Amino acid sequence: MKKLYIAILSVFCLASCSYLDISPELGMTEDEVFSNYNNFKNYLFSTYHGGTQLDFQVAGNLFRAYAPIGLNCTTNRFTFNTITDISDSGRPLRSHVMKGGLCGDDNASIFINGKAPIFATMWIVNRTANRCIENIDRLVGVSDEDKYDLLAQAYFLRALAHFTLCNYFGGMPYIDHSLSGDDSFDLPRLSSRETYERAAEDAYTAYTYFEKAGLVRRDPMPGEAGNLLHSEMNHAAGIAALALRSRALLFAASPLSNPEGDTSAWVAAAEASSFALDVALEHGFYLLPFEEWENNWKYVKYTNEQLWAWDAGSLTDAHDFIVSYNSYPITNNKNGGAVCPTQNAIDMYETAWGDPLNTEADREAAAKLGHYNEQNPYENRDPRFYKLVIYDGASSDGASVINIHYDPNTGTWPPTTLSGKSRYFGYTWGSQTGMGVTNTGYYSRKFWDGKYTSTKFYVTDPLFRLAELYLNYAEAANEAWGPNGAVPGQITALEAVNIIRERALMPEVQARYTTSKELFRERIYNERTIEFMDEGNHYYLDERRWKVAPQRMKQTLYGMYIESCPVSAEHPVGRNFIRTPLSADRQSTWKDEMYYFYLPAEEANKFSVFENNPSW
């Protein structure tokens, strides 16, 4: 077994052990911190938001280093999706270098400093959690329920810290106690499966304490006064712990962490997801109707579909948190990024009849049924397409029509009137490389309110949604027992997927894909990708844990180049749609080193002995 020596902890933990990682200026002793409820709580909760008691404030902010909308708020303006095959970054900075298979110190540095220091942050979160677990009995004059809540959150945060480290860097030592200068740092580096399974154990322990505290959810049930209004909604509760356990065991069972295909791991994941679903439904969580689906990430603070979410605040389309997603035509920010779906991603949106369009053969079959026309490709698609993608002819805020086509008669890209302003969504591909404009023919609509920067709207990062529990369960149950298999007494894998499709106003999965787990697996993968498009860094992690990245990242990436033309039988909407490969510098590649990030030298050198992940 590989050995990992945690000398790094001596850098940002042990040097300040006498202060419990609390700044001396605060003038508090260890006993004052752990015996007083408010001090104890503030010390633990500083991990969510950062605080002066930590060695460096940025690295103590869990939400900036875990919540995807915070993690994707980078000085290099890319999101994790833009280093996959389903998205291109309008502004070709580090995302194009990284998806091309290069990740040197300068490219990986975003993960250890600045606004998203994953590695350092998670070890600080873990140490803080351990210190709180170890000192919970020093609290005086506090109710059992308050103690249980603090203890539950500490176990949850410890689980989340290890889970997150494993996502991006692979298996880690599982540090379940605070280390001191007298401890040995010769700690084994666990496999990713072992790390995920240990995190799942801690997450379940957290749930048991949340349950004792009466905090399976923090706010009252739907229909009761105060629903969705609790002042600590962004702090974890029992259902968040069960959701983390569900995800951790799903990742543990997946091919990247379970290469031998041990079925028992899938069974464990299915059972955990089934249990989490039962508890969630019992406590009033539900799938929003489709007309409210977008409320899970914009327009309102919290919903009853979110099992845990981070309210990022009332923002404009050009705010730092979302400028990596939104384009220059929306934000007027040339330093933005712009998530631009590839045509490969657009093809993942089925027809309204449920016909897959992933391959040329799929599209030909759908066309023969009269369900698809390559020269009218946006008609009759999965309804989620219209809420997630900005395409040529899309409506903006129910009024303006977006133009992303070239007019050969005038030699121009027609403007779009947006909130009374003339904006250009279309440019000659490759001509505006310093701006966040499309080179695929598409933009992401995920965090856009349909206007032009002038208004504010709520943006929330849904860290766990009820929809995920259904899809986690479907994937695990299918791998364990097939499409019609189930945890005893529960819905089948197929029924779970169809519940999500029904909410999206989509028909059930076509019967031809439900005869084997292999065929159904592909539809589960597709469903998950669409349901969580540009959300949660799901796809970046999913295509790796599924081990499909080697094939998908090596395929040719396409966009849709569009020119106006006369309306005819061949061109019913007055457009000529031309599938066009992206330029060579926007294609992706794959090498197995890309499953995990390696640690840049400034972090790796803090270890006395460290067998680093391979450099890209």
C-alpha positions in Angstrom: 0.0 0.0 0.0 1.3 3.5 -0.9 2.3 5.6 2.0 1.4 9.3 2.3 3.2 11.4 4.9 1.1 14.2 6.2 3.8 16.7 7.0 1.7 19.3 5.3 -0.5 19.4 8.4 2.5 20.6 10.4 2.6 23.6 8.1 -0.9 24.9 8.7 -2.1 23.0 11.8 0.7 22.0 14.2 2.5 25.3 14.2 -0.6 26.8 15.8 -1.8 23.9 17.9 -1.6 25.9 21.1 -4.1 28.3 19.6 -6.4 25.5 18.1 -5.9 27.2 14.8 -7.3 30.3 16.4 -5.6 33.7 15.9 -3.8 34.9 19.0 -5.4 38.3 18.6 -8.7 36.9 19.6 -7.4 36.4 23.1 -9.2 33.1 23.7 -7.9 30.1 25.5 -8.7 26.5 24.4 -11.1 26.2 27.3 -12.9 29.4 26.4 -13.5 28.1 22.9 -14.7 24.6 23.8 -16.7 25.3 27.0 -18.7 28.2 25.6 -21.5 27.3 23.1 -21.2 30.4 20.9 -17.5 30.2 20.7 -17.6 26.5 19.9 -20.2 27.0 17.3 -18.4 29.9 15.7 -15.2 27.9 15.6 -16.9 25.0 13.8 -19.1 27.1 11.5 -16.0 29.1 10.4 -15.4 26.2 8.1 -18.4 27.0 6.1 -17.5 30.6 5.4 -13.9 31.2 6.5 -12.9 33.3 9.5 -10.1 35.1 11.2 -9.4 32.1 13.5 -8.0 30.1 10.6 -4.5 30.3 9.4 -5.6 31.8 6.1 -9.1 33.0 5.5 -9.5 32.0 1.9 -8.5 28.4 2.6 -11.0 28.1 5.4 -14.0 28.8 3.2 -15.7 25.5 2.5 -18.3 26.9 0.2 -15.6 28.5 -2.1 -13.6 25.3 -2.2 -16.5 22.8 -2.4 -19.6 24.4 -3.8 -19.2 24.2 -7.5 -20.3 27.7 -8.3 -17.7 29.0 -5.9 -15.0 26.5 -7.1 -15.7 27.5 -10.7 -15.3 31.2 -9.8 -11.7 31.2 -11.0 -9.3 33.9 -12.0 -8.8 31.9 -15.2 -12.5 31.9 -16.1 -13.3 28.3 -16.7 -15.6 25.8 -15.2 -15.0 22.1 -14.8 -17.4 21.3 -17.6 -15.2 23.2 -20.0 -12.4 20.8 -19.4 -14.7 18.0 -20.6 -16.0 17.0 -24.0 -19.5 18.6 -23.5 -18.5 22.2 -23.2 -16.1 24.7 -24.8 -14.9 27.8 -23.0 -15.6 31.0 -25.1 -12.4 32.5 -23.7 -9.6 30.1 -24.4 -7.6 30.2 -21.2 -6.5 27.3 -19.1 -9.5 25.1 -19.8 -8.2 24.5 -23.4 -4.7 23.7 -22.1 -6.1 21.3 -19.5 -8.6 19.5 -21.7 -5.7 19.1 -24.2 -4.0 17.0 -21.5 -1.5 19.5 -20.0 -1.6 20.5 -16.3 1.7 22.0 -15.0 2.1 23.8 -11.8 0.7 27.0 -13.3 -2.4 25.3 -14.5 -3.0 23.3 -11.3 -2.3 26.2 -9.0 -5.9 27.3 -9.1 -6.7 24.4 -7.0 -4.4 25.3 -4.1 -4.5 29.1 -3.8 -6.5 32.1 -4.9 -10.2 31.4 -4.6 -10.4 27.7 -4.7 -7.7 26.0 -2.6 -9.3 22.5 -2.4 -6.4 20.6 -0.9 -5.5 23.1 1.9 -9.1 23.9 2.7 -10.2 20.3 3.2 -7.5 19.5 5.6 -8.3 22.6 7.6 -12.0 21.6 7.6 -11.1 18.1 8.7 -8.9 19.2 11.5 -11.5 21.6 12.8 -14.1 18.9 12.7 -11.8 16.5 14.6 -11.1 19.1 17.3 -14.8 19.6 17.8 -15.6 15.9 18.0 -12.9 15.4 20.5 -13.9 18.3 22.7 -17.7 18.1 22.6 -17.9 17.0 26.2 -16.3 20.2 27.4 -19.4 22.2 26.5 -21.3 23.3 29.6 -24.8 24.5 30.0 -25.9 23.3 26.6 -28.9 21.1 25.7 -28.3 17.6 24.3 -30.0 18.7 21.1 -27.5 21.5 20.6 -24.6 19.2 21.3 -26.0 16.6 18.9 -26.3 19.2 16.2 -22.7 20.4 16.6 -21.4 16.8 16.7 -23.4 15.9 13.6 -22.1 18.8 11.6 -18.5 17.9 12.7 -18.9 14.3 11.4 -20.6 15.6 8.3 -17.7 18.0 7.6 -15.1 15.4 8.2 -16.9 13.1 5.7 -17.2 15.9 3.2 -13.6 16.9 3.4 -12.3 13.4 2.7 -14.9 12.8 0.0 -13.9 16.0 -1.8 -10.2 15.3 -1.6 -10.9 11.9 -3.1 -12.9 13.3 -5.9 -10.0 15.4 -7.2 -6.9 13.7 -5.9 -7.8 10.1 -5.4 -7.6 8.0 -2.2 -6.3 9.8 0.9 -5.4 8.8 4.5 -8.5 9.0 6.6 -7.6 11.2 9.5 -10.2 10.7 12.2 -8.4 12.5 15.0 -6.5 15.8 15.4 -2.7 15.3 15.0 -0.1 16.8 17.3 3.6 17.2 17.2 4.0 13.9 18.9 2.0 11.9 16.4 3.4 9.8 13.6 2.8 11.1 10.1 3.4 7.8 8.5 -0.2 7.3 7.5 -1.4 4.9 4.8 -2.9 6.3 1.7 -6.2 4.4 1.2 -7.7 3.4 -2.1 -10.4 5.7 -3.5 -13.0 3.0 -2.7 -11.8 2.8 0.9 -11.8 6.6 1.3 -15.3 6.9 -0.1 -16.6 4.1 2.2 -15.0 5.7 5.3 -16.7 9.0 4.3 -20.0 7.2 4.0 -19.6 5.8 7.5 -19.0 9.2 8.9 -21.9 10.6 7.0 -24.2 8.0 8.5 -22.9 8.8 12.0 -23.7 12.4 11.3 -27.2 11.5 10.3 -27.8 9.6 13.6 -26.8 12.7 15.6 -28.9 15.0 13.4 -31.8 12.7 14.0 -31.3 12.8 17.8 -31.2 16.6 17.5 -34.5 16.6 15.6 -32.7 18.1 12.6 -33.3 15.8 9.6 -34.2 19.1 8.0 -33.4 22.5 9.5 -36.7 24.3 8.6 -40.3 23.3 9.2 -42.1 21.0 6.7 -43.7 22.3 3.6 -47.0 24.1 4.4 -45.8 25.0 7.9 -44.7 28.5 9.0 -41.0 29.1 8.4 -40.6 26.5 5.7 -37.4 27.4 3.8 -36.7 30.4 6.0 -34.4 29.0 8.8 -31.4 31.3 9.3 -29.0 28.3 9.0 -30.4 26.7 5.9 -26.9 26.7 4.3 -25.6 24.5 7.1 -26.0 20.7 6.7 -28.8 18.7 8.3 -29.6 15.0 8.5 -30.9 14.7 4.9 -27.6 16.3 3.6 -25.7 13.6 5.5 -27.7 10.8 3.9 -27.3 12.4 0.4 -23.5 12.6 0.9 -23.6 8.9 2.0 -25.6 8.0 -1.1 -23.1 9.8 -3.4 -20.0 8.5 -1.6 -21.2 4.8 -1.9 -22.1 5.3 -5.5 -18.6 6.6 -6.3 -17.1 3.7 -4.3 -19.0 1.3 -6.5 -18.2 2.9 -9.8 -15.7 1.4 -12.2 -12.9 3.9 -11.3 -12.9 2.9 -7.7 -14.3 -0.6 -8.2 -12.5 -2.0 -11.3 -13.2 -5.6 -10.3 -17.0 -4.8 -10.5 -17.8 -6.1 -7.0 -21.6 -6.3 -7.0 -21.8 -5.9 -3.2 -20.6 -2.3 -3.6 -23.5 -1.5 -5.9 -26.0 -3.2 -3.5 -24.7 -1.0 -0.7 -25.1 2.1 -2.8 -28.6 1.1 -3.9 -29.6 0.5 -0.3 -28.1 3.8 0.9 -29.9 5.7 -1.8 -33.2 3.9 -1.2 -33.0 4.8 2.5 -32.1 8.4 1.8 -35.1 8.6 -0.6 -37.5 7.3 2.0 -36.2 9.7 4.7 -36.3 12.6 2.3 -39.9 12.0 1.1 -41.0 11.4 4.7 -39.6 14.8 5.7 -41.4 16.7 3.0 -38.8 17.0 0.2 -40.3 16.7 -3.3 -39.5 17.2 -7.0 -40.5 20.7 -8.1 -43.0 20.8 -11.0 -41.2 21.4 -14.2 -42.3 25.0 -14.5 -40.4 25.7 -11.2 -37.4 23.4 -12.0 -35.0 26.3 -12.5 -35.8 27.6 -9.0 -33.4 25.0 -7.8 -30.5 27.2 -8.9 -31.9 30.7 -9.6 -34.7 33.1 -8.8 -35.4 31.9 -5.2 -33.2 31.2 -2.2 -34.2 27.7 -1.3 -36.6 25.0 -2.5 -38.0 21.8 -1.1 -36.1 19.8 -3.7 -32.7 20.9 -2.4 -31.4 18.6 0.3 -28.5 21.1 0.9 -27.8 24.3 -0.9 -25.6 27.4 -0.8 -27.4 30.7 -1.2 -24.8 32.7 -3.2 -26.9 35.8 -2.9 -28.8 38.3 -5.1 -26.4 38.7 -8.1 -26.3 40.2 -11.6 -25.4 38.2 -14.7 -21.8 39.6 -14.4 -21.1 38.7 -10.8 -17.9 36.9 -10.1 -19.7 33.7 -9.1 -21.4 33.3 -12.5 -19.2 35.2 -15.0 -17.3 32.0 -15.7 -20.6 30.5 -17.0 -22.1 33.5 -18.7 -20.9 35.1 -22.0 -19.6 38.5 -23.0 -22.9 39.3 -24.9 -24.7 38.8 -21.6 -22.2 40.3 -19.2 -20.2 42.8 -21.2 -17.2 41.4 -19.4 -14.4 40.5 -21.7 -12.6 38.8 -18.8 -15.5 36.3 -18.4 -15.4 32.7 -19.6 -18.7 31.5 -21.2 -19.7 27.9 -21.1 -20.5 27.0 -24.7 -22.1 23.5 -25.1 -20.6 21.4 -27.9 -22.8 19.8 -30.4 -21.8 16.5 -28.8 -23.7 17.8 -25.7 -26.7 19.1 -27.7 -27.1 15.6 -29.2 -27.6 14.2 -25.7 -31.0 16.0 -25.5 -33.5 13.4 -26.8 -36.5 14.2 -29.0 -39.8 14.9 -27.3 -40.7 11.3 -28.1 -37.6 10.0 -26.2 -35.5 9.1 -29.3 -31.8 9.3 -28.6 -29.8 11.5 -30.9 -26.3 10.7 -29.7 -25.0 9.1 -32.9 -25.6 9.6 -36.6 -27.5 6.3 -36.7 -29.7 7.5 -33.9 -30.5 10.7 -35.7 -31.2 8.9 -39.0 -33.6 6.6 -37.1 -35.4 9.5 -35.5 -35.6 11.3 -38.8 -37.3 8.3 -40.4 -40.0 8.5 -37.7 -40.5 12.2 -38.4 -39.1 13.0 -35.0 -36.0 14.9 -36.0 -34.9 17.2 -38.8 -31.2 18.2 -39.0 -32.3 21.4 -40.7 -34.8 22.2 -37.9 -32.8 20.6 -35.1 -34.3 22.5 -32.1 -37.9 21.6 -32.7 -39.5 19.0 -30.4 -36.6 18.4 -28.0 -36.4 17.4 -24.4 -38.0 20.4 -22.6 -34.9 20.8 -20.5 -33.1 21.8 -23.6 -35.0 25.1 -23.8 -34.2 26.0 -20.2 -30.5 25.1 -20.3 -29.2 26.1 -23.8 -29.0 29.5 -25.6 -29.3 28.6 -29.3 -30.0 30.4 -32.5 -33.7 31.3 -32.4 -34.1 31.0 -28.7 -36.3 33.5 -26.9 -34.9 35.8 -24.3 -37.1 36.6 -21.4 -40.1 35.7 -23.6 -39.4 38.6 -26.0 -36.2 39.0 -27.9 -34.9 36.2 -30.3 -31.3 35.3 -30.0 -29.3 35.4 -33.2 -26.2 33.2 -33.5 -26.1 32.9 -37.2 -24.2 34.4 -40.1 -26.0 36.3 -42.8 -24.1 35.8 -46.1 -26.2 38.4 -47.9 -24.9 41.2 -45.6 -21.7 39.6 -44.6 -22.6 40.1 -40.9 -23.6 38.3 -37.8 -27.0 40.0 -37.0 -27.3 41.6 -33.5 -29.8 40.7 -30.8 -31.8 43.3 -29.0 -31.4 42.4 -25.3 -33.0 44.6 -22.6 -33.1 47.4 -25.2 -29.4 47.0 -26.0 -27.9 45.7 -29.2 -25.7 42.6 -28.4 -23.8 40.3 -30.7 -24.0 36.6 -29.8 -22.5 35.5 -33.0 -19.0 36.1 -34.2 -16.7 34.4 -36.8 -15.3 31.4 -35.0 -11.8 32.1 -33.7 -12.0 35.8 -34.4 -12.6 37.0 -30.8 -10.3 34.7 -28.8 -9.9 37.3 -26.0 -13.7 37.4 -25.3 -16.2 35.0 -24.0 -18.1 34.3 -27.2 -19.2 31.1 -28.7 -17.2 28.9 -31.1 -19.8 26.1 -31.0 -23.0 28.0 -31.9 -24.4 27.7 -28.3 -24.2 29.2 -24.8 -25.2 27.9 -21.5 -28.5 29.3 -20.1 -28.1 27.7 -16.6 -27.3 30.9 -14.6 -28.9 33.5 -17.0 -32.1 35.4 -16.2 -32.7 36.3 -19.8 -31.7 39.9 -19.4 -28.6 42.1 -19.9 -26.8 42.6 -16.5 -29.1 45.3 -15.2 -31.1 43.3 -12.7 -30.3 41.2 -9.7 -31.7 37.7 -9.1 -31.1 35.0 -6.5 -28.5 32.4 -7.3 -28.3 29.2 -5.3 -25.9 26.3 -5.7 -27.9 23.1 -5.2 -25.2 20.9 -3.5 -27.6 18.0 -3.3 -31.1 17.6 -4.9 -33.8 15.0 -4.4 -33.5 14.2 -8.2 -29.9 13.0 -7.5 -31.2 10.4 -5.0 -33.5 8.9 -7.6 -30.7 8.8 -10.2 -28.1 7.5 -7.7 -30.6 4.7 -6.8 -31.4 4.0 -10.5 -27.7 3.6 -11.4 -26.8 1.4 -8.4 -29.9 -0.8 -8.7 -29.4 -1.3 -12.4 -25.8 -2.4 -11.8 -26.8 -4.7 -9.0 -30.0 -6.2 -10.5 -30.8 -4.8 -13.9 -33.5 -2.3 -15.1 -36.3 -4.1 -13.3 -34.3 -4.8 -10.2 -34.9 -3.1 -6.9 -34.1 -3.0 -3.2 -36.8 -5.2 -1.7 -40.1 -3.3 -1.4 -38.8 -0.3 -3.4 -39.2 1.1 -6.9 -37.2 -0.4 -9.7 -34.2 1.3 -11.4 -36.4 1.9 -14.4 -39.2 3.4 -12.4 -36.7 5.8 -10.6 -35.5 7.1 -14.0 -39.0 7.5 -15.3 -40.0 9.6 -12.3 -37.3 12.1 -13.2 -38.3 12.0 -16.9 -42.0 12.5 -16.0 -41.1 15.6 -14.1 -39.3 16.9 -17.1 -42.4 16.2 -19.3 -40.6 13.4 -21.1 -42.0 10.0 -22.0 -40.7 6.9 -20.3 -37.5 5.3 -21.5 -38.2 3.4 -24.7 -38.7 -0.3 -24.1 -35.8 -1.2 -26.5 -33.3 0.2 -23.9 -34.7 -1.7 -20.9 -33.8 -5.3 -21.8 -30.4 -5.3 -20.2 -28.4 -3.4 -17.7 -25.8 -2.6 -20.4 -28.4 -0.9 -22.6 -30.2 0.8 -19.8 -26.8 2.0 -18.3 -26.3 4.3 -21.3 -29.8 5.9 -20.8 -29.1 6.4 -17.1 -25.8 8.1 -18.0 -27.6 10.3 -20.5 -30.4 11.2 -18.1 -28.0 12.2 -15.4 -26.0 14.4 -17.7 -29.0 16.3 -18.9 -30.7 16.6 -15.5 -27.5 18.1 -14.0 -26.1 19.9 -17.0 -23.7 22.7 -15.8 -24.5 21.9 -12.2 -22.4 20.5 -9.4 -19.4 19.5 -11.5 -21.4 16.3 -11.9 -20.3 15.5 -15.5 -16.7 16.1 -14.9 -16.7 13.6 -12.0 -19.2 11.2 -13.6 -17.4 10.6 -16.9 -14.3 9.8 -14.8 -15.9 7.5 -12.3 -17.7 5.8 -15.1 -14.4 5.4 -17.0 -15.9 6.6 -20.2 -13.7 9.7 -20.4 -11.0 7.9 -22.5 -13.6 7.4 -25.3 -15.5 10.6 -25.0 -12.6 12.9 -24.6 -10.9 11.5 -27.7 -14.0 11.9 -30.0 -14.1 14.8 -32.4 -15.9 17.8 -30.8 -18.4 19.6 -33.0 -20.3 22.8 -33.0 -23.2 23.9 -35.2 -22.3 26.6 -37.7 -25.5 28.4 -38.9 -26.1 30.6 -41.9 -29.4 32.3 -42.9 -30.9 31.2 -46.2 -34.3 31.4 -48.0 -37.1 29.3 -46.4 -37.6 26.1 -48.4 -38.7 22.5 -48.0 -35.0 21.6 -47.3 -34.5 24.6 -44.9 -37.9 25.1 -43.2 -36.7 27.8 -40.7 -34.5 29.8 -43.2 -31.3 28.5 -41.8 -28.6 26.2 -43.1 -27.3 24.1 -40.1 -23.8 22.7 -40.7 -22.1 20.4 -38.2 -18.5 21.7 -38.0 -15.6 20.3 -36.1 -14.2 22.7 -33.5 -10.7 24.1 -34.3 -7.7 21.9 -33.2 -7.0 24.0 -30.2 -10.5 23.4 -28.9 -10.5 19.7 -29.2 -9.9 17.4 -26.2 -7.7 14.5 -25.6 -7.2 11.9 -22.9 -4.5 10.2 -20.9 -5.1 8.3 -17.7 -3.2 10.8 -15.6 -6.3 13.0 -16.1 -8.4 10.9 -13.7 -7.0 12.9 -10.9 -5.1 16.2 -10.4 -1.6 16.0 -9.2 -0.4 18.3 -6.5 1.7 21.2 -7.6 5.2 21.3 -6.2 4.5 24.0 -3.6 2.0 21.5 -1.9 3.8 18.3 -2.7 7.1 19.6 -1.2 5.4 20.1 2.1 5.3 16.3 2.5 8.4 14.6 3.9 7.8 11.7 1.6 5.1 11.9 -1.1 4.3 9.7 -4.0 2.4 12.3 -6.0 -0.3 11.6 -8.6 1.2 11.6 -12.1 1.6 15.0 -13.8 -0.5 15.6 -16.9 
